C-alpha cells in the first residue's frame, strides 16, 4: 500500500481529529497524520498530486518541496486533498484494530524466498521477496474462496490477485482495502464480477472490459505503437502504427504525422490513426531505429 491512498470512498463528515493542517515554507498544503506528512504538490505541467514524507519532526511551516517524495496520484484541488487525508486517517484507524503480525519465516514462494511476512490470520500470510510478493492461503482458507476465483496453487500475487483474498476474507482488511479490492476485481475480471455480483457492468466501470471493447472496435485500424516529437516538422509528432496496435504480432508498421496537441490528448488505450486526417509519412525520421531504413534515412 502507498503511504497516501487513492480516493475511492466518499466521506460525508470525515473525522479529522488528530490531523495537523498547515502551509509549507514554499506554499504547499500539508497534513500531518502521526509520523506521516502528506503534501499537495504542483507539477511543472500544472497539475497537483499527492506526495509524502515520513518520520519528520520539524514544524510543518519549515518544510519545503525537497522534503517530499513519491507520486500518490493526482488531486484536483485542496478539497480533494483533504478528502484523501481523511481516507488515509480512516485506513490507519482500521489498521490499528486489526491483529496483523509482521515476522520473518522461511518459505519458498513463486517469486523467490520470503524476506518478510505479515500474518493476517491463521492460514492467511502475505510474503514479500526481493522482487515481488503475494498471499499464501492454507488449504482450509483456499477452500473458502469462490470457485470462480480460487486457484489450485494457493498463492495470490500482490498486483491483482490480492483482491481475491480481500474479497474472500473481508474482516481481515480495512474499509479502504476492501474498496480497492472491489475496484481491482471489477477492473481485472469483469465477467466473473458480473456472474458473482449478479449485475452488468456499464462502460467505464471495468478497465479490462473497456480495453477489450476498444480492441474489438479498432481491430482494423492503425493504432500507435510508439511516438516521438518530430525534428523535421515542428508542432508535429511522428507516430509508428500498425493495424491492431503493439499487442498484435506481425503486421506492417507505417509512419504518420499527428499534431502534437492532438496526440497529447490520446485515450488510455492508445491513439487511433484517422487515415483521412493523419498523413502517412515517409520522410526523414526522428526515430533512431528508422534512420537506416530505406524510407526513414
N, C-alpha and C positions, 0 to 999 in steps of 0.2 A: 504494500500500500504506500502511496505517496504521502508525504507529510501533510500536504494540503489537499483537500478532497474535491473531486469534481462535483458540480451541483446537479443533483438528480432528485432531491426531495424538497418539496415546498414546506416551509415552516411558517405558520401564521403568526405566532408570537414566540419567537426563539428566546431561549433562556441564555443570556449572555453574561450572567453573573460570574465574576472572577476574571473576565476578559478586560485587558487594558488596551484602550484605543489611543493612538497618538499620531503625530505627523513627524516624519524623519527630518534630519537637518537639511536634506535636499528636496523636501516636499512630498515624500511618498506617504500614502495612507498605510498605517501599521496596526497590527493587533498582536498582543502577547497572550498566549494561552499556555500557562505553566512555563516549561522550558522552550517552547516553540514560539517563534515570531514569524508572522505572515506579513507580506508586503504586496501592495498593488503597484506593479512596475509598468511604466510605459515604454514600449519598444521604439527603436528608431523609425519603424514604419508607422507608428502612431497608435497601435492597438495596445490595450492593457492586459497584463497577465499576472498570475499569482506566483510569487517566489517565496522562499522560506529560509530561515536560519535557526539553528539550534544552539542551546547552551550559551546564550548571550545574556549577560547580567547587566550590561551598561544601560543607562537610561535610553528609552526609545528615541527621544529627541536628539540624541547624539549619533544615531545610526545613519548610514548612507547606503546608496545602491550597492556599493562594494561589499557590504556585509551579507548580501543575499545571493543564493544560488538557486538553480533549478528553474523549471518552467512547468507549473502545475495547472496549465490550462488558462484560457482567456477569461477575462471578466469584462462585462460591458461598462460598468460604472461602479461607484462606491457602494450603491445599494446591493449590487450583486456580490461585491467583495464582502460586505457584512453577512450576506446570506451564506457565503462559503465559510466564513469564520464560524457562524452558528452551526453549520453542518459538521465542521471539524470538532467543535466542542461536544456536540451530541455523540459523535463517534468515540471520542476519548472517554466520555462518561459511560457509554455502553461497554467499552473495553474493560473499564475498571470493575465491572460487575461480573465479567467472565472469569473462568478459572483456568486460563491458559498458562502453561508452564514451559519456559524455554530451557532446553537442555542439550546435551551432546549425546549421541548414541551411534554405535557402529552399525551402519546399514548401507547396503548396496542398492542404489536407486537406478531407474532407467537413464538418469542424467549424470551418473557418477556417484562417488562416495559421499555420504551425507556429512556436511561440515557443521550443521546446526539444525536442531529440530524444535518444533513447537507442538506440544501435546495439547490438543483442543479438548479431548475427552478420551476415554478408553476406546481404542480402536480407530481414532482419528488423529493422524500425526502429519504435520507439514514438515517437509525436509527441504533444506537449502544446500546446494552444491556450489562448486566454483563457477558454474556456468548457467545453471537453471535450477528448477525445483518443482515441487508439487506435493500433493497429498497422497498418503497411503492409507487405505481403509482395511480393517480386518475383514475376514470372511463374513462375520456376522453383520458388520456395518454395511459391507458392499451388497449384501442380500437385500438390504432395505432401500437401495437406490432403485428408482423406477426402471423397469426393464428396457424402456426405450433409450435410457441414458446410461445404464450400467455397462461397465467394461468387464471383460473376462479377467484381465490382469488389473488388480485394484489400485492402479496408480493413475492419478489425475493431475496433469501438468498445470502450472501456475498461470498460464496466459489466459486460457478459456475454460478448461475443464474444472478448475477450482470451483466454478459456479455450480457445477453438478453437486459437489459436496455441500455447498452452502444451501442449495435448494432442498437437498435431502435431509439436512440436519440444521434447520434454521435457528434453533435455540442456541447453537454454538457460535453465532455470528451477530455482529452489530446490525442495527437498522440500516446504516449506510451500506454495509457489506451485502446485506440481503437485497437492497435496492440495486446495487451494482451487479449482483449475481443474476437478478431477473433481467436486467438490460443485456448482459452478456449472453444469457440463454436465448433471448429473443433475437439478438443480432446474429448469433452463430448457428443455431439450429432452429430456424423458423418453422419448418414443417413439423418437427417434434413438439415445439412450443404450442402450435395450433391444436395438435392432437391431444396433448395433456391438458391444456387450459380450456379447450373446447370453444374457442372463438377465433375468427380470422384476423390476420394482421393487415392493416392498411398500408398503403405506400408510405414510405418514410419511417416505418416502425421497426424495420429489420435491415441491417446493413447487408447481410448475405442475400436476403430476398431481393433487395433493390439492385445489388450487383448482378444477380442472375438475370433480372429483367433488363438491365442495361445491356448485358451481353447479347441477349436474345433480340432486343430492339435494334442493335447496331452490328449484328453478325456479318452483314455485307458491307459495312462502312470502314473507311480507313480511320484508325484510331492512333493517336500519337503514342510513340514508344519512348522518344527522347526529344529534347528541345534545347536550343541554345540561342542567345541573342545574336543576331546577325551582324557580323563585322562589315559586310558589304552593303546592307540595306538598313540604315538607321531607323529605329522605331518598329522593326520587324523581328520576328522570331522564326528561326529556321527549325522546322519540325521534321523528324523522321517518323513515318507512319506506315502501317500495313493493315490489311483487312483483318478485323478481329482484335487487333492490338497485340501487345507483347506476350500475352499468355497463350497465343496460338503458335504452335511450332511451324516452322517453314513459312512460305509466303514471300512475296516480293516486297521489298522495302522501297518506299518512294519519299521524296523530299518535297515539302511545301513551305510557303511563306505565309505567316499569320501575323496580323497586327499584334504587337506585344501586349497592348492593353486588353485586347480580346482574349489572348491566351492566358493572361493572368487571372481571368475570371472563369477558368475551366472548372468543370464539375469534379466531384470527388472520385469518379470512376474513370476519368480520362477526358481528353479533348477529341471531339469527333470532327474530322475534316469534312467541310462542305465543298464538294468539287465545283460547285457553281460559283463560289466566292473566294476560295483559297487556291491561288495558282500553284501548279506544280513547278518546282524549281530545279534547274539543272546547272546553275552557275557555280562559281567558286564557293566552297563550303567552309563554314566556321567550325565544323566537326573535324578534329584531327584525323579520325579514322576514315573519313570520306575524302581527304585531300589527295590521296594517291589513287583514287578510283578514277575511271575514265570520265565520269560525269560530275566529279567534285573537286578536281585539282585546281 
